[in-house]
């Protein structure tokens, strides 16, 4: 065959403009995954950094926020709140506030019993793994047994027909791990299921109902009530219980979380905050609100909810700050895609519409290219990348970052 008879493919240039949408597809937009970024005004912008609130007592390792908003700090030997120290023989599992005739009282559940802070061990109260104030009683769960105090008397555990008592609630869902008051019933979160308990003042009126759900290996420290719904994590992912049914959430980046490494969560207003570990080992704080989700590139040792969200890190108390610079740069991924281009093609150029400096890693499976650029300026790949699909990873290097769209330019064609 002579050179004059060789035929080269005719290549046509094609530009693909992608409008990013965090974690899920929306009309006319492309799903992307990002750490340290949030949606604002039709663009992706940095989620921010952290704000220092105060130094915590020496040895601080865990936070508890009670129903009345009091913040307790566990130091390894005592709970500390507003400068007052309450020694405990072991780490608390729950800390609760109760308003009675005698005024405000605080209780700490430990595995061996119940402690009234400032007074001592509550006589007759059982130990357990979960507790909640509901229907004028204090409930404590241990295994499949639910113990309850006398009405309006968390310190009265004398068993009687109209006083304290216990009820065994066997279930295929396994042991009770967390108690959450919700819509007039007490939710019993179990290892593999949820029981809803109606518990009026008279214990003879207690009624239990198994709620429809499909999950296994509940992470009990991840359960938090957020307004009209309860969110929690299990081995399979993140779930939302609204009303009677628990459904698995999607579109919040859950596919990149390593649930095997656990999760700890609280609610602040209508927002769910969870300290999670990503599959690559990075620790982040996930925030889920009614309008969407965001991963803060912040590491937390413990969380506190209530009216505002706070977290413990390195002995200090912090809060997220959307106006502060992040300690780690925002990063965005677009998964491998053909973008509707024909089989043979080259990836030639990248254009980011918005503001800020970036580093980009582009890959087609046959090779990768690393380039740097500025939003608003076209970046050329030398040499071009050949392949049947392309992926993109962007790291943003400036505080003033804003991403409206990402454009890729290809040469496509068939031989």
MOGIFEN-V8747 format. One record per helix or strand of 2 or more residues. SS is the DSSP state (alpha for helix, beta for strand). FROM is the first residue (numbers start at 1). LEN is the number of residues. Records with the same first field share a line. If there is no record, write none. Layout:
SS=FROM-LEN + FROM-LEN
This chain:
alpha=3-3 + 203-3 + 254-3 + 259-3
beta=12-7 + 20-3 + 30-6 + 37-4 + 43-4 + 49-7 + 62-4 + 71-4 + 78-4 + 84-4 + 94-7 + 103-8 + 113-4 + 120-2 + 130-5 + 137-6 + 145-4 + 164-5 + 176-7 + 185-6 + 194-5 + 207-5 + 219-8 + 229-6 + 237-6 + 245-4 + 264-5 + 271-8 + 283-7 + 292-5 + 302-3 + 310-4 + 316-6 + 331-7 + 344-12 + 357-7 + 368-7 + 379-8 + 390-7 + 402-12
